[in-house]
Amino acid sequence: MRYNADYKEQAREKLLNASGQHAKQNGFNASGLTDLAAAAGVTTGSLYKHFKGKSDLFINIIEAELKRTADMYASVDSTDQVQVSRALAGYLSLAHVRNAGAGCPLPSLTPEIGRANDAVKLAFERGVQAVHANVTALTGDANSAWNIMAQNVGAVMLARAMCSEELQSELLNAVLQAGEKIIGQDKPLHPVKRS
């Protein structure tokens, strides 16, 4: 049975979304192709219909996941400081810390990308530049955007490695306050609350 191009593209997107969530939650290198395919409810053979191999899949996951992050920042109205602050607070939330699979790929996958081949790193670099461009639009300054990105990614990584919710919240709130100063907020609008 032959499928139309839309069906193939939808299947590919489903594969990327599900394998991306799995990789962010469990690690890409620690996951075999069988695990990544199973996350999408398909066979390993189905992966090879869309991707040349594991490295090609990783590149495509990185591109899709970073595009999603870039698009999220692009959707924030840079003239609305409340929206900007909410975006910052959402990133620095306990929900983001607890649910790596649904979150930004930077805290989850960057260490693995750092050990990957140059093709993977190049895809990552292009994606990070797109995220940076959209964060720059929110901060009004390229250096401030790098600062916010590095602080936020580092804070989420550190918080995920902690057991104490109290300490996680303390860290996230400190970085949130620093970020709100960078974007021009005098008072934090959204402190991280323990649940």
C-alpha positions in Angstrom: 0.0 0.0 0.0 1.4 3.4 -1.0 1.0 6.4 1.3 0.7 10.0 0.2 3.4 12.6 1.1 1.3 14.1 3.9 1.1 10.7 5.6 4.8 10.2 5.4 5.5 13.7 6.8 3.0 13.2 9.6 4.6 9.8 10.5 8.0 11.4 10.4 6.9 14.3 12.7 5.3 11.8 15.1 8.6 9.8 15.2 10.6 13.0 15.8 8.3 14.2 18.6 8.1 10.9 20.4 11.8 10.0 20.0 12.7 13.5 21.0 10.7 13.3 24.2 12.2 9.9 24.9 15.8 11.2 24.3 15.3 14.3 26.5 13.9 12.1 29.3 16.2 9.1 29.1 19.3 10.3 27.2 19.9 9.9 23.5 23.1 7.8 23.8 21.6 5.6 26.4 18.6 4.8 24.2 18.9 2.3 21.4 17.1 2.6 18.1 14.6 0.1 19.4 13.8 2.3 22.4 13.5 5.4 20.2 11.2 3.6 17.7 9.1 2.1 20.5 8.6 5.5 22.0 6.8 6.4 18.7 5.0 3.1 18.5 6.9 2.0 15.4 9.5 -0.6 14.5 13.1 0.1 14.0 12.6 -0.6 10.3 10.2 2.3 10.2 13.0 4.6 11.5 15.1 3.6 8.6 12.4 4.7 6.2 12.8 8.2 7.5 16.4 8.4 8.8 19.8 7.0 7.6 20.7 5.9 11.1 21.0 6.9 14.7 23.2 10.0 14.0 20.8 11.2 11.3 17.9 10.7 13.8 19.8 12.7 16.4 20.4 15.6 14.0 16.8 15.7 13.1 15.7 15.5 16.8 18.0 18.4 17.6 16.7 20.5 14.7 13.0 19.8 15.6 13.4 20.4 19.3 15.4 23.6 19.0 13.0 24.9 16.4 10.2 24.3 18.9 12.2 26.2 21.5 12.9 29.1 19.1 9.3 29.2 18.0 8.2 29.4 21.7 10.4 32.5 22.2 9.3 34.0 18.8 5.6 33.8 20.0 6.3 36.0 23.0 5.5 39.7 22.4 8.7 41.6 23.1 6.8 44.8 23.9 4.8 43.1 26.7 7.1 42.8 29.7 4.6 40.6 31.5 4.7 38.1 28.6 8.5 38.2 28.6 8.6 37.6 32.3 6.1 34.7 32.1 8.3 33.1 29.4 11.3 33.4 31.7 9.3 32.1 34.7 7.9 29.2 32.7 11.4 28.1 31.7 12.6 28.4 35.3 9.7 26.4 36.7 9.6 23.2 38.8 7.3 21.8 36.1 10.1 22.2 33.5 12.6 20.7 35.9 10.4 17.7 36.6 9.4 17.0 33.0 12.5 16.9 30.8 10.7 15.1 28.0 8.3 17.9 27.4 10.8 20.7 28.0 13.6 22.4 26.2 16.3 20.1 24.8 19.2 22.3 25.9 19.4 21.2 29.6 18.8 17.5 28.6 20.8 17.0 25.4 23.7 19.5 25.4 26.2 17.3 27.3 25.6 14.5 24.8 25.8 16.8 21.8 29.2 18.0 23.2 30.5 14.5 22.7 28.9 14.0 19.3 30.3 14.3 15.8 30.6 17.6 13.9 27.4 17.1 11.9 25.4 16.9 15.1 27.2 19.9 16.6 26.6 21.9 13.5 22.8 21.2 13.6 22.9 22.2 17.3 24.8 25.4 16.6 22.3 26.4 13.9 19.4 25.7 16.3 21.0 27.5 19.2 21.6 30.5 16.9 17.8 30.6 16.1 16.9 30.4 19.8 19.5 33.1 20.5 18.0 35.4 17.8 14.5 35.1 19.3 15.8 35.6 22.9 17.7 38.7 21.6 14.4 40.1 20.3 13.1 39.8 23.9 16.1 41.2 25.7 17.1 43.8 23.1 20.7 42.8 23.4 22.7 39.8 22.0 25.0 39.6 25.1 22.0 39.7 27.5 20.4 36.9 25.4 23.4 34.7 25.8 23.5 35.4 29.5 19.9 34.5 30.0 20.2 31.4 27.9 23.2 30.2 29.8 21.8 31.0 33.2 18.5 29.3 32.5 19.9 26.2 30.9 22.4 25.8 33.8 19.8 26.4 36.4 17.5 23.7 35.0 20.4 21.3 34.7 21.5 21.9 38.3 17.9 21.8 39.7 17.3 18.4 38.0 20.4 17.0 39.8 19.0 18.0 43.2 16.7 16.0 45.5 15.5 18.9 47.6 12.5 20.8 46.1 13.3 23.6 48.5 16.9 24.0 47.1 15.6 23.6 43.5 13.1 26.5 44.1 15.8 28.6 45.7 18.1 28.2 42.7 15.3 28.8 40.2 14.1 31.9 42.0 17.7 33.3 42.2 18.2 32.8 38.4 14.7 34.2 37.7 15.4 37.3 39.7 18.8 37.8 37.9 17.0 37.3 34.5 14.3 39.7 35.3 17.0 42.3 36.1 18.6 41.7 32.7 15.3 42.1 30.9 14.5 45.3 32.9 12.0 44.1 35.5 12.5 45.7 38.9 10.6 43.1 40.9 10.2 39.4 40.2 6.7 38.8 38.9 6.6 35.0 39.2 8.5 33.4 42.0 8.9 29.6 41.8 6.4 28.0 44.2 6.9 24.6 45.8 4.0 22.3 45.2 
